[in-house]
Structures are given as structure tokens and as C-alpha cells.
């Protein structure tokens, strides 16, 4: 590997499905925020 800046010489060690990464990331964050919102609402009703 003489020319380290040539992207053709770098093998893709770990192929990824970018769309599924985004879908899982979005879904995971949405689920976490939904649970956080529900907990906040429950705590608010308990306090008041």
C-alpha cells in the first residue's frame, strides 16, 4: 500500500447498511424519548 490516500486501495473491512443504521438509531432514540416523556409525565402527576 504505497499510496495511503488512494481510497481504491483500502478494503471495506466491515460493510454496513447505512439505511438500517439510521432506522435503528432513529427508532432507538424515539423509543428512549417516548419512555423519558412518559416518566416525566408520571412524575409530574405524582408531584402535583
N, CA, C and O atoms as a DFTB+ gen file, in Angstrom:
192 C
 N C O
     1  1       0.848      -1.174       0.000
     2  2       0.000       0.000       0.000
     3  2       0.891       1.234       0.000
     4  3       1.177       1.808       1.051
     5  1       1.317       1.625      -1.166
     6  2       2.229       2.763      -1.253
     7  2       1.504       4.088      -1.076
     8  3       1.953       4.960      -0.333
     9  1       0.372       4.229      -1.771
    10  2      -0.361       5.486      -1.692
    11  2      -1.500       5.319      -0.684
    12  3      -2.560       4.791      -1.021
    13  1      -1.277       5.770       0.548
    14  2      -2.282       5.568       1.595
    15  2      -3.491       6.481       1.411
    16  3      -4.512       6.266       2.063
    17  1      -3.413       7.481       0.557
    18  2      -4.544       8.380       0.344
    19  2      -5.466       7.921      -0.780
    20  3      -6.497       8.544      -1.030
    21  1      -5.100       6.831      -1.459
    22  2      -5.917       6.323      -2.559
    23  2      -7.014       5.430      -1.992
    24  3      -6.714       4.353      -1.477
    25  1      -8.284       5.849      -2.071
    26  2      -9.350       5.055      -1.449
    27  2      -9.563       3.708      -2.120
    28  3     -10.156       2.817      -1.512
    29  1      -9.099       3.527      -3.352
    30  2      -9.285       2.242      -4.027
    31  2      -8.441       1.151      -3.405
    32  3      -8.730      -0.030      -3.597
    33  1      -7.413       1.507      -2.669
    34  2      -6.538       0.505      -2.081
    35  2      -6.967       0.086      -0.677
    36  3      -6.355      -0.802      -0.085
    37  1      -7.993       0.703      -0.150
    38  2      -8.476       0.346       1.185
    39  2      -9.674      -0.577       1.036
    40  3     -10.676      -0.223       0.414
    41  1      -9.557      -1.766       1.614
    42  2     -10.675      -2.700       1.544
    43  2     -11.716      -2.294       2.576
    44  3     -11.398      -1.741       3.628
    45  1     -12.945      -2.580       2.250
    46  2     -14.031      -2.296       3.183
    47  2     -14.100      -3.444       4.181
    48  3     -14.692      -4.485       3.894
    49  1     -13.490      -3.257       5.364
    50  2     -13.393      -4.350       6.321
    51  2     -14.757      -4.744       6.869
    52  3     -15.010      -5.920       7.127
    53  1     -15.633      -3.767       7.047
    54  2     -16.908      -4.050       7.684
    55  2     -18.021      -3.384       6.883
    56  3     -18.351      -2.225       7.136
    57  1     -18.602      -4.093       5.927
    58  2     -19.672      -3.485       5.134
    59  2     -20.892      -3.187       6.003
    60  3     -21.287      -4.002       6.838
    61  1     -21.470      -2.037       5.802
    62  2     -22.602      -1.592       6.610
    63  2     -23.797      -1.275       5.728
    64  3     -23.650      -0.912       4.561
    65  1     -24.969      -1.415       6.301
    66  2     -26.192      -0.970       5.649
    67  2     -26.574       0.346       6.308
    68  3     -27.172       0.358       7.384
    69  1     -26.230       1.452       5.663
    70  2     -26.408       2.761       6.278
    71  2     -27.868       3.076       6.569
    72  3     -28.177       3.681       7.596
    73  1     -28.769       2.673       5.681
    74  2     -30.178       2.964       5.905
    75  2     -30.683       2.266       7.169
    76  3     -31.403       2.865       7.967
    77  1     -30.308       1.013       7.344
    78  2     -30.776       0.308       8.543
    79  2     -30.126       0.885       9.801
    80  3     -30.758       0.914      10.856
    81  1     -28.883       1.342       9.710
    82  2     -28.263       2.005      10.855
    83  2     -29.048       3.246      11.250
    84  3     -29.262       3.500      12.435
    85  1     -29.478       4.020      10.256
    86  2     -30.258       5.226      10.537
    87  2     -31.621       4.848      11.118
    88  3     -32.090       5.474      12.069
    89  1     -32.256       3.824      10.543
    90  2     -33.580       3.411      11.029
    91  2     -33.490       2.933      12.478
    92  3     -34.319       3.311      13.306
    93  1     -32.494       2.109      12.790
    94  2     -32.354       1.629      14.163
    95  2     -31.993       2.768      15.116
    96  3     -32.490       2.816      16.241
    97  1     -31.141       3.672      14.678
    98  2     -30.783       4.815      15.513
    99  2     -31.978       5.705      15.786
   100  3     -32.203       6.125      16.921
   101  1     -32.751       5.995      14.737
   102  2     -33.933       6.837      14.894
   103  2     -34.961       6.150      15.791
   104  3     -35.537       6.774      16.682
   105  1     -35.185       4.856      15.544
   106  2     -36.161       4.123      16.347
   107  2     -35.744       4.019      17.803
   108  3     -36.567       4.159      18.708
   109  1     -34.457       3.772      18.022
   110  2     -33.965       3.685      19.401
   111  2     -34.090       5.005      20.132
   112  3     -34.494       5.041      21.294
   113  1     -33.742       6.095      19.453
   114  2     -33.845       7.404      20.089
   115  2     -35.302       7.781      20.323
   116  3     -35.636       8.356      21.359
   117  1     -36.178       7.459      19.363
   118  2     -37.608       7.738      19.528
   119  2     -38.169       6.955      20.717
   120  3     -38.933       7.495      21.517
   121  1     -37.790       5.691      20.828
   122  2     -38.251       4.883      21.956
   123  2     -37.754       5.432      23.283
   124  3     -38.512       5.509      24.250
   125  1     -36.488       5.813      23.332
   126  2     -35.933       6.373      24.567
   127  2     -36.633       7.666      24.949
   128  3     -36.968       7.864      26.117
   129  1     -36.862       8.556      23.975
   130  2     -37.522       9.826      24.270
   131  2     -38.981       9.610      24.681
   132  3     -39.502      10.342      25.523
   133  1     -39.638       8.614      24.094
   134  2     -41.019       8.312      24.484
   135  2     -41.085       7.835      25.933
   136  3     -41.965       8.245      26.690
   137  1     -40.153       6.972      26.309
   138  2     -40.113       6.486      27.697
   139  2     -39.768       7.630      28.644
   140  3     -40.365       7.744      29.715
   141  1     -38.810       8.481      28.264
   142  2     -38.443       9.618      29.115
   143  2     -39.634      10.559      29.285
   144  3     -39.863      11.068      30.382
   145  1     -40.390      10.794      28.220
   146  2     -41.564      11.659      28.298
   147  2     -42.619      11.056      29.223
   148  3     -43.201      11.758      30.050
   149  1     -42.863       9.754      29.082
   150  2     -43.865       9.091      29.923
   151  2     -43.463       9.163      31.398
   152  3     -44.307       9.419      32.256
   153  1     -42.187       8.939      31.695
   154  2     -41.712       9.014      33.077
   155  2     -41.872      10.432      33.611
   156  3     -42.272      10.619      34.760
   157  1     -41.563      11.440      32.782
   158  2     -41.702      12.831      33.221
   159  2     -43.160      13.168      33.510
   160  3     -43.455      13.862      34.483
   161  1     -44.070      12.684      32.674
   162  2     -45.497      12.950      32.894
   163  2     -45.969      12.270      34.181
   164  3     -46.707      12.870      34.962
   165  1     -45.551      11.033      34.403
   166  2     -45.946      10.315      35.621
   167  2     -45.403      11.027      36.852
   168  3     -46.125      11.192      37.835
   169  1     -44.150      11.449      36.817
   170  2     -43.552      12.159      37.953
   171  2     -44.293      13.472      38.198
   172  3     -44.516      13.844      39.350
   173  1     -44.674      14.175      37.142
   174  2     -45.401      15.440      37.311
   175  2     -46.752      15.208      38.000
   176  3     -47.149      15.967      38.884
   177  1     -47.450      14.147      37.580
   178  2     -48.745      13.869      38.219
   179  2     -48.580      13.428      39.664
   180  3     -49.431      13.726      40.501
   181  1     -47.502      12.727      39.967
   182  2     -47.276      12.297      41.353
   183  2     -46.966      13.505      42.230
   184  3     -47.428      13.585      43.369
   185  1     -46.183      14.444      41.702
   186  2     -45.803      15.625      42.485
   187  2     -47.010      16.526      42.725
   188  3     -47.168      17.064      43.821
   189  1     -47.859      16.697      41.719
   190  2     -48.984      17.637      41.867
   191  2     -50.288      16.965      42.245
   192  3     -51.307      17.638      42.400
